[in-house]
Amino acid sequence: MALDDLHPEAEVLVMPRYLAGPGGLDLQMAWPLPFEEGWLLHQPGDGDAVGVSPCQRVRLGFAPDPTGVHGPGGGTWQTHIHTDPFTPAAWTMTFSGAVPLEILRDAHTEVLSLYLEGLHGERDWLTETGDTPASAGYLPLLTAGWSHTVDTDGKQTFRSPDTGAFLRHWYSPRKPAALNPTWAFRADIPGEPLLWQATFTTGTPASVIAAVTTSLVEALPLARTVRELPAQSRTHVRYSPSLSAPSPTPRPPQLPPRPPAPPAGRSR
């Protein structure tokens, strides 16, 4: 059944996940954090939101897109991780607003896991590189059949089989490192406007990258209403109607075709 035959509020199950769109603005989905345990959540209005850990070393923010160009959920998500609340961020991850919120949730779930592990141990897992190799970040993509190319300028690229998304990893640090990402992901369908992108600066734990890439290629489809699907990905996604989907929009009765007019009176 074509999307146009479904009710705008009909729920469909969408693959690949990175083309599904955000699915609306849901802070509890994007930030699965224990706000009932001392984490601060501040919403000053107009869609802005700020989240802060009790120690103020983990800072999250959402700034909506005032132009509305990117549709519902448009804006920017940023997460800053500090070794000390009074020093610049040790690393940052930034997502544009059309990222599926399930992918944001998985990234922040790993951030919270590292944060809690550091609270109860002797090592700061959020800001120390650790022993996890960078390859752990992109291994889920290779396992899922993404292509891999290596350039001589210190970066490698992983591209999805449908060419609708890619990840770049700079394995040779660029200067100045603080201003350039080490990882950059784009959901970018050829011939269509950019859907969304994400960047991760030097110092981002490989396990956080792995949480994102694992979520990207997860075989479980995402639930979206027909209305929520981004315009640029509608003809590129695979979908199936959900069992909870409303009935298709009724079509008006089809009238029999009119008899052809005489040739002299025909118009275009």
N, C-alpha and C positions, 0 to 999 in steps of 0.2 A: 504494500500500500504506500502511495506517495505521501510525502509530508503534507502537501497541500490538501490532501483528502482527510487529514486528521484535524480534530478540534485544536485550537491554539493552546488550550490547557491540557491536552492529552499528554500523558507521560510516556516517554520512549526511553529505551535503554541504548546508550550511545557508545560506540567505539570508533576510532581510538580515543582514549581518555583525554589526550591533550587538545583535541578539537571540540570538546563538549561545551566550552564556555564556563563561566563562573557558577551559573545556576542561581544567581541572586546574591545579595550581601548578607552574610551570616557570620557574625563575629565568633560565635561559639564553634562554628565549623572551622574557621580559619585559625583560631587561637584556642586549642584545647588545653587550656592552662588552669591551674587550681586557684581561681580568683577568690574562692571562699577561704583560702589559706594564706591570705596576706598579699597576694598579687593585686596590683591596682589596675582597674579598668576605668578609664575616663573618656566620656563622650561629650565634648563641649557643644555639639550641635552641628547641623548641616552635613552629617555623615562622617565627620572626623572622629577618629578614635585613637586612644593611646593605651598601651598596656605596659606595665613595669613590674619586674620581680621585686620581692621584698628587699633585696640587697641593692637594687637599682643597677645591676650589671647587665640585665637583659631588658632591652627596651624595644617595644614594637609600636608601629604606627600605621594607620591607614589614612590616606588623603584622597578624597573623592575627586573625580574629574568634573570641574564646574561647567565645562562645555557640553557634557553629555554626549560627546562624539562617540565614545566607546560603548554607549548603552548602559543598561543596569549593571552595577558592579564595577564600572569603569573607575580608574584611579590608580594609586600606587600603594603597595604594601612594602614596608621596610622593617627589617629586624637588625638591631645593632647589639653586638656582644662586647662587653668591656671586661678587662681584667680588674679594673678599679672604676668605681662610678665617677671619679673625677678626671679620668684620662680619656683620650680619644678611643674610639671603638677598635677592638682588636681585629674584628672582621664584620662584614655586613652582607646580608642577602636582600635583594630587591626584586619584587615581582610586579609587573604591570597588572592592571585590574582585571583583565579577561582571563587570568589563570584560573583553572578549575580549583575551587576551594578545597576539594579533597586532596589535591597535591600540596596546597599550603598546609593543610592539617597534618599531613604525614611529615612534612619538613619540621613543623613546630613540635610535633610529638617527639621527634628525635632530639631536638634542641632541649626539650624538657627532660628527656631521659638523661642526657649528658649533664644537665644542670643538677639534677637530683643525685646522680652518681658522684658528682664533685662535692656535694654537701656532706656526704657520708664517707668520703675517702680522703686520701692525702694528695690527690692529683686533681687539677682543674681541667676536666675533660673538655670544657667548652673552649678554652683558649690555648691548650697545649696540643701540638700537632699529633702526638701519640704515635703508635706503631702501625696504624692502619694505612696501607699504601693507597696512593691516588687511584690505582686501578680498581679498587673496590667501588669507587664512585661510578665508573662507566661499565663495569662488568655486566650489570643487568641489561644494558643496551645491547652488548655483543651477544649475550645469551638469547635475546629476543630477535636477533637477526638484523640489527642495524649495521650499516656499512661503516668502515673505518679507513680514514686516510690520514697520513702524516705529512706535514709540510716541513720544509727546511728552516722555516722561521721560528720554530719552537712551539708550534701548536698542532693539535690533532683534532679531527672533526669526525663526529659520529652522526649519521643521517638515517632517519627512519625509512623502512621499506617503501612507504608511500610518498617519500620526499617531502612530507608536510611538516617535518620538524627536524631540528638538528641541535647537537650540543658541541660546543668548542671548548677545548681544554688547553690552556697554555702551560705546558709542562716545563718550559724554560721561563723563569720569572721575567716579567717586563718591568721596565723602569719608567716612572716611579711606581713601585708596586702598590702603594696605597690608592692610586688613582685608576688602576686598571684591574679588571676582573681576571681571576684565574679560570673561572668557569662561566660560560654564557650559553643559555638555552633560548631557542626561538621556535615558536609555533608559527611557521611562515609558509603558507601554501603558495606555490608558484603561480603568479598572475593575480593573486588576491592581496588585499591590504594585510599588513602584519596583524596577527591575532593577539599574541602576547609574547613577552620575553621575560627572562630572569637572569640576574647576574649575581655572582658570588665572589667576593674578594679573597685575596691571599689570606690564608689562615683558617678558612672555612674547613671544619673537620670533614674528612672523606665520608664518614658515616652519614652526615647530613646530605651530602650529594647523593649517596647511595639511597637514602630514603626518598629523595625526589625522583631519581631515575627508576627505582623500583615501582613507585607509584605511577609513573608515566606509562610503563609497559604492563602494568597489572592486567590480567585477563578479565577481571570483573568489570563489566560496563558501568557507566555512570547514568543515573536517572536524571532526565531533564524533561521539562515540558517543551512542546514544539515551539512555543513562543520564546523560550530561553536559548534556543540554539543560535549561535552567531550566524549572521548572514553569509560571511565568507566561508564558513565550513559546511553549510547545509548540503551542498552537493558532493561533499567529500567524506562524510561520515557514514558508517554502517549503523543501522538502528533496527530495533524491533519494538513494536508496541508493547507497553507494559500491560499486565493483566488489570491494573487499576485505571487504565486509560478511559476517558469519557468516550462516548460514541462519536463517530465522525460527524463533521458539520453537515447537516442536511443540505442536499443539493436541490435547487428549484426544479420543478417538473420540466421535462424536455418537450418543447413544442415541436410539432411536425415541421419540416422545412417548408418555406414558402415556395410556391411554384415560380420558376424562373420568369423574369420579366421579358417582354419583347426585346430583341436586340437593340432597337433604336433607343430604348429608354434605359439601357444598362449603364450604371455608373460605377466607379471604383471607390 
